[in-house]
Amino acid sequence: MNLKNIKGDLFGGITAGIVALPLALAFGIQAFSGIDDPSASSLGALAGLVGATFLGFFASLFGGTHSQISGPTGPMTVITASLIGGTWAMSGGSLSTVLVTMSLAGICCGLFQILFGVLKIGKYIRYIPYPVLSGFMSGIGVIIMLQQIYPIVGLKAPVKVLDMLIKYPGAVAGGISLTALLLGLGTILIIWLLPRFTKAVPATLVALIVMTVISLFLDLDDTLTIGSIPAGLPMPFFAKSGISLGSIDWGTAISSAISPGLTLACLGSIDTLLTSVVADNITKTRHNSNKELIGQGIGNTVAGIFCGIAGAGATMRTVVNVKSGGRTQISGMVHALLLLAILLGLGSLVKYVPLSVLAGILITVGFGIIDFKGFKDLLKVTREDAFVLLVVFVITVFVDLLTAVGIGMVAACVLFMKRIGDLVEDQEQVYTINSNDREAPWSDDALIPEEIRNSTYIMHLSGPLFFGSVTKFNEMVKTVPETASIVIIRMKKTGYIDQSGLYAIETAVSDLAAKGIDVYFSMVAKQPMDMLKSIRLVPDIIPEDHIFATFSACAEFLGSREGSNL
């Protein structure tokens, strides 16, 4: 493993672990909320911590996303809670049957995810359009911030987003903790101001420690801190005390676990890969989707064996990790080891952390992942892209993540097909990106003057540059040799670009310019040109004198420029 970023990985993992702790406890308790037993809360809290520990460690060790933090998540917990509640009722209140069925479902989830990875299903995540991803990310950011407006003033937040908004005035009128509010605001200020002075240490970790120490001198109410947590060495479900294996109907338990296991696997895979894309966008890296699914599968399988609830890549915790300096798998493993230490009895070290401090951290995280750029350009991009982004955003916030992504994908595909259908009416043939990195030279490529031919790289774009072809375009850009000082992008056969293509061009031009490479365009059609001008890529990023109506005009310009430099 890469140890060059060990300091950042340690800070990122520790901070993510502290943030993950209350979430793991809360999700675990929620999963067991459907059973009527005095031990439900302690069992749930322990299941949440065990799931976060084992999934977090093994998904990082074997996964394909460098900075991903995995653990129990809201969507996964809903499915688990339904399974546990149904099993409790069907078994007549047998805790043994509940725990075994939950464990088997987690194991099935993990095995299905390993199968998904082996079958290379993960690669299809690349076909999620930019507006869908933007709406999803922004929705997550808003949810994170809304969830924290209660704990930052010392109150307990409702579960549903609408309830958070509707009930807030009444909840605040009933009284708030001014101390909690000041601690939360102090946390936000440290996180926003400290990087202006130094980036040697993660601002989130500094805020966490400083505000926790301050809270100790203020003698904060115990109800406003994390508090005591269950401790103990995790045991496999077949060796766990209190589980009577002989009393279990194994046929029913296995059959009851398969279907929820498959549902958890599908839900967790989508949730994880979306989080992987979010991590890629922040760290400018590229994850291995299929390897990530295998890592998640191994993690959920082990978590299931040890009576932990199934989980997935967690967007919020991943962003916390990245913002705190985490960049490799080590950060995810450190996060898991911290949770394991807490399980083994070190909970006293973190039980004094105020919930309002965590709320302050998460508010800055939520704000940071909102795609303000996408919203700013809503009136400048195509109506189809704007519509998809807004629909996904609203459904993400007020319904659920997977429904939002599903509807967004369907809407994006339908609207794209309509647009392409309209273009087909105006041209004889619709071209597609060639299967090779670079098409065979067109006959007029030879117009480039001999003296600059070896330093000139020509890219031929064929067909629409949209979310489905952006990956290929990015691969073409990467083939530009180091010896090139000029790149010409020929767009004769590209009649349409969408928002994904627009931003891909922006990134490509900026990256090439950073390397000292001049980029020119020839034969840019009306729709792509309108898009480039709508968000001022032309002329702010691409000078107008770098765009030519014909390739011959571009070649003539380069030749005259070269001649003037002699």
KAZIVEN-V508551 format. One line per field, one symbol per residue. phi: phi as a letter, one per 40 degrees, with the letter a starting at -180 (. if undefined). psi: psi as a letter, one per 20 degrees, with the letter a starting at -180 (. if undefined). A space follows every 50 residues. Layout:
# KAZIVEN-V508551
phi: ???
psi: ???
This chain:
# KAZIVEN-V508551
phi: .cbcbdccccccccccccccdcccccccccccccbcadcdcccccccccc cccccdcccccbcbbdbcbbidbddccccccccccccdcccggccccccc ccccccccdccccccdcccgcccccccccddccccccccdcccdcccccc ccbgbccccccccdccccdccccchbcccccccccccccccccdccbabc bcccccccccccccccccfcddcbbdgcbcbiccbcccbccgbccccccc ccccccccccccccccccccdccccccccccccfbbcbcccccccccccc ccccdcgbccaacbdccccdcccchcbbcdccccdccccccccchccccb cccccccccccccccdcccccccccccdcbccccccccdccccccdcbba cccccccccccccccccccccccdccacaccbdccccaccdcdcdcccdd cbccbbbbbbcbgccbdcbcdcccccccccccccbbbbbcbdbbcabbcc cccccdcccccccccgbcbbbbfccccdccccccbgcbbcbbdccbbbcb cccccccccccccccc
psi: qojhkhghhgggggghgghhghgggghghhhjijqnqhjgghgggghggg ghggghghhggirjogjppqaprgghhggggggggghgghikkohghggg ggghghgggggghgggghilhhiihijpqghggghgghggggggghhiig hijkrpqrgqgghhggigghghhiprohggghgghhgggghhhgihhqjh qphggggggghggghhhilqphijrgaqqqqqpqqqhijpqionhhjpnh gggghhhgghggghggghgggghghggggghgikaproghhghggggggh gggghkkqqqaapogghggggghjipirhhghhgghhghghghjjkhhhi iipqhhghggghghgghhipnhgghhjhihrqhggggggggggghggier ghgggghggggggghghgghhhhhhiqhppqrpqhqhprqpqhjhiipqh ijhijppppoporqnahiihggghhghiipqhipipppookhjoipqahg hghgggggggghhhjkpppqqqlprgghggghhhjkhojggoqhjjpqhq hhhgggghghghhhi.
